[in-house]
Amino acid sequence: MTKTATLFRMETTDHICPSGLKALDLLKRNGYTIDDQPLKDRATVDAFKAKHGVKTTPQVFVDGTRIGGFDDLSVFLGTPVAAKDALTYRPVIALFTVAFALAVAITWLSHGTVFTGQTVVWFISVSMVLLGLQKLQDIEKFATMFLNYDLLAQRWVRYGYVYPFIETGAGLLMLAGVLTWLSAPMALIAASIGAVSVFKAVYIDKRELKCACVGGESRVPLGFVSLTENLMMIGMAIWMLTRL
């Protein structure tokens, strides 16, 4: 049977509603025949809201029954959107995937092959730089979240503002293979403090916290991934110190 839907969405000269376009795409992907009804000006939008007793657009009607906005439509079609504050590992998975791809690309440019022992070094270095960059995007939010669990930051608040520069700087120096006498101890000390802090917060105090590892807007749970990040830095630093 033909599935039909009517979509009312805002499309004025100064604003095209992103949720309306997402709802249109979702309906198309689910095989609906769509009666698309763009609301072209503010007066039309306000009149539509008053008529149907709604506060927002878009609004979707399926076979004459109002479903609601994009989130409601997602639930109706069985593809609910994750809550904005829901915990997820997606950001760190994306970051480490890109870091590994960059390490492989550097290996190819340098050695003409896709993987060597040096690829691991570059992977960790690039990961540190990308993780530091995430923190530097909003250092105030990062420092605030960092205070929830980092033992040094809780004693010296300014450390939360210094840490992203330590991580990024050490990663860049390790990537370039220069000033190892400086970068390796920096990474070793910062990562050791981080590892102890995470282990205490998660495995001893049993606290459920969000990790500041990918910035102050992070929804990544504090735990194994955060500990792994610090252990990677520790391993990298020790390995580089043994090569001095």
N, C-alpha and C positions, 0 to 999 in steps of 0.2 A: 504494500500500500504506500501511496505517496505521503511523505511526511511534510507538513507545511508549518511554517513559523513566520510571525511578523515581528520585525525588529525596529524599535524606535531608538534612535541614537543621535547624539548631538554632532552636528557638522556645520558649524558657523564659519564665517570668514576668518575669525581669529582663533578658533579652537576646533580641533577634530578629536573626539573622545577616543582615547586608546582602548578603553574597555569595550566600546562599541565595535571597533574593528576586530578585537579579539573574539567577541561574541559572534560576529558575522563569520569569521573564519571557522570557529568551532561548529557552528551550524552547518556550514558547507562540508566540513570534514565528516560530519555525521549524516550526510545524505539528505538534508532538508531542502525543500524548495522554499526560498526566502522572499518575503515581501518586505524589502528594505525601505524604511521610512525615515530618512534623515530629517532632523529638526534643524531648520536653517537659520533661526535667529533666537535671541533670548526670549522674546515674547512668546514664540511658539513653544519653546521649552517649558516656560513657566505655566502656560496654559495646559500643556500635556500633564505636567506634574499635578496641577490642581484637579484636573478631570479624573485622574486615576488614583489620587491620594498617595502619591509616591514622592520621595525626597530626592531621588537620584535617577539618572539615566546612565546606561541604556536600560531598556525594559524589553523583555522577550515574551511574546505570547505564542503558545503552541496550541493549535486547534481552538483558538479563542480563549484559552485559559492563560492567565498571566503567570509566568514562571518567576520572573524577577530579573535581576541584573546578571552580570557575567558569572559571579561566584555561584549564584543560585542555579544558573544554567549548567554550570560545570557539575554540580551535585545532581541535577536532574538527569544529565546524560551519563552519570557514573564516572566522571573524571574530576573529582573535587580538587580544588586548588589547595595546596598546603597552607596552613595558617602562617601569617607573617612572622610570628614568634616561635614557630615550631623548630625544634632542634634538627640539624641536618649536617652531614659530613660533606655535602656537595661542594662547598667552596674550597676545602683543602684537597679534595680529589681532583678538582679542576686545576688547582694551582700546581700540585705535584705532577700531574699529567703534562701540563705545559712545560714545567721545569725539565722533565725527562726528555720531552721532544726537543727542547732547546739544547740540552746536553748532547743528544744524538746529532743534531745539526752541526754543533761545534766540532764534534768528533769527526764527522764526515768532511768538514772543511779543512780540518787540521791533519787528518790521517787517511782520508779516503776510504774509511770503513765506518760502520754504524756503531760499533761498540768496542771499547778497550777498557782497561782498568781506570784510565783517566776519565772516562765517561762518568763514573761514579763520583769522582771528585767534582767534576763540573755540575753534575746533577745537584749535589748538596749545596754547592756554592750558589748556583742559580736559584735554588729553593730559598736560601737565606735572603738573597736580594729581593725576591718577589714577596716573601713574607714581611720583610722590613718595609717594602713599598706599601703594602696593605696597611701597615700600622701608621705610616707617615701621612696617609691620606687625611686622617683626622686624629692627630696625636693626642688631643685632649680627651676624646672618647676612649682611645686605647688606654691611656694612662689611668683613667677612672676605672675601667674594667679590670685592668692589671692589678689594681690595689686589692681586689677581692681575694687574691690567692698568693701573689708573689711575696715572699718573706722579706726580701731586701727593700722592695718598694713600700711595704708597710712600715718599715723603720726609717727609710729615706725616700720621701714621696717623689722627689725630683728624678729618681732612678727610672720611673715610668716614662719620663720624657727623654731620657738618655738612651734607654734600651733599643728603640728602633734604629738609632744611628749606629749603635754598636753592631747590631745584627746586619744591617745593610752594608756598613763599611767593611766589616770582617768578610762578608760574602764577596764583595767586589775585590778586595785584596787577595783572597784565596782564589778567586776566578782568574785573576791576572797572574797569580803565582809570585807576588812581590810582598816585601815587608812581612814575611811569615813570622818573624820574631815578635811582631806586634799583633797581627791578626789572629794567630792561633791562641795565644794566651787570652785575648779579649773574648773570643768565642768560647773557650774552655771555661772561663770563670762565669760568664753570663749564662751559658747553657747548664752548668752544674747547679747554679742557684735555681734556675728554672726547673730543672728536673726534680730537685729536692722539694721545691714549692708545690709542684703538681702532685708528686707522690704523696706528700703530707695532706694536701687538701682533698684528694680523691680517695686514696686508699687507707689513710689513717683516720682523718676527720670525717670521711664519708659525706662530703659536701657535694651537692649537685649544682655546678656552676657552668657558665658559658666561658669558653676559652677566648682570650684576646689575641690568639695567634694570627688570625687573619683580619685584625682591626677591631675597632670599637663597636662596629655594627654586627659583629660575629654572632651567629646562631649555632656555632660548632660546640658541642659539649666538651667540657674539660675532662680529659681522661687519656686514653691510650694514644690518640693522635698527638696531643700536646706533649706527652712524655716522649713519643717517638721523635718529634721535632727536636727536642733538646738532646736526646741521645745521639741523633745524627750529627749535630753540631759538636758534641763531645768527641765522638769517634773521629770526625774530620780533623778536629784540632789536635788530638793526640797523634794521629797519623802524620800530620804535617810537622809537628814538633820532632818526631822521630827522624824526619828526613833532613833536619837542619844540620 
